[in-house]
Amino acid sequence: MITSKSNSKIKDIRLLKQVKHRQARGEYFIEGVRLVEEAFGSAQAVRQIVYSPRLENTPRGVSLLTLGRKRYPSIEWFYVSDEVLDSLIDTQTHQGILAVLAKKEHSWEDLRRREGLILLLCELQDPGNLGTIFRVAEAGRAAGLVLNRGTLDPYNPKAVRASMGSLFRLPFLRDQDAMESLRVFRSLGYRIWAAATGKGTCLWEADLTLPAVVLFGQEGAGLPEVLVEEADGILTIPMNAGVNSLNVAVSAGLVVYEAMRQQKVRSSLIQSKGPAE
């Protein structure tokens, strides 16, 4: 058992809290039974597992440990004290397990081959919002996400936790130039919407059944005007008088689910008409 917080392996893992080390090593870590279960279930590239006696105190923890040993027998395993594991995480109470994963790279083709909206996120800074958007995008059958260079690292530990495993499964591109991304989308035939307040097309009246991209801007500041001007149209969410804006994750959820609703209605109509004669 490792009992020293200064152990070289432990120090290396702790460095993954910093974005520069995550980028340089192509790794990040997740913590907690639920997230590690999700990682095991979605065939993530697990490189190291750190666990403590606390994991062995519950049947669920023992089952996870048994599964991990069976599925990843050749990776590095570190048995540490509860105090050492506590020094690695940033939650108040750990559940006895942490896993280091290799980042997964996606391509434009990964987004193209999936049906559903694509969300382009510009300058988002709140990890809770970003993780929630991952989660709601997967739940609402979005095709994927594109994150511009000003958006925080999606492998931030708080963002990963907020995604509840959706980051493992939903295709996304990061560190993209927003203007170049718009050029790519336009060349592929996507309609580009800018989610913004003011005059525009009401969410309920926009046709979101066709290939489309919706741009969302930073919490508070919104989208840069240059991106709004480059879009094909402004998408607005109807709100009660006196309410000027919504949380960006809430807005993304409303848009994604409206698109899913429209697609479901369209599919039902096509099925009801039957094959063309």
Buried (B, 14 or more C-beta within 10 A) or exposed (E): EBEEBEBEEBEBBBBBBEEEBBBEBBBBBBBBBBBBBBBBEEEBBBBBBBBBBBBEEEEEBEEBBEBBEEEBEEBEBBBBBEEBBBBBBEEEEBBBBBBBBEBBEBEBEBBBEBEBBBBBBBBBEBBBBBBBBBBBBBBBBBBBBBBBEBBBBBBBBBBBBBBBBBBBBBBBBBEBEBEEBBEBBBEEEBBBBBBBEEEBBEBEEBEBBEBBBBBBBBBEEBBBEEBBEBBBBBBBBEEEEEEEBBEBBBBBBBBBBBBBEBBEEBEEEEEEEEEEE
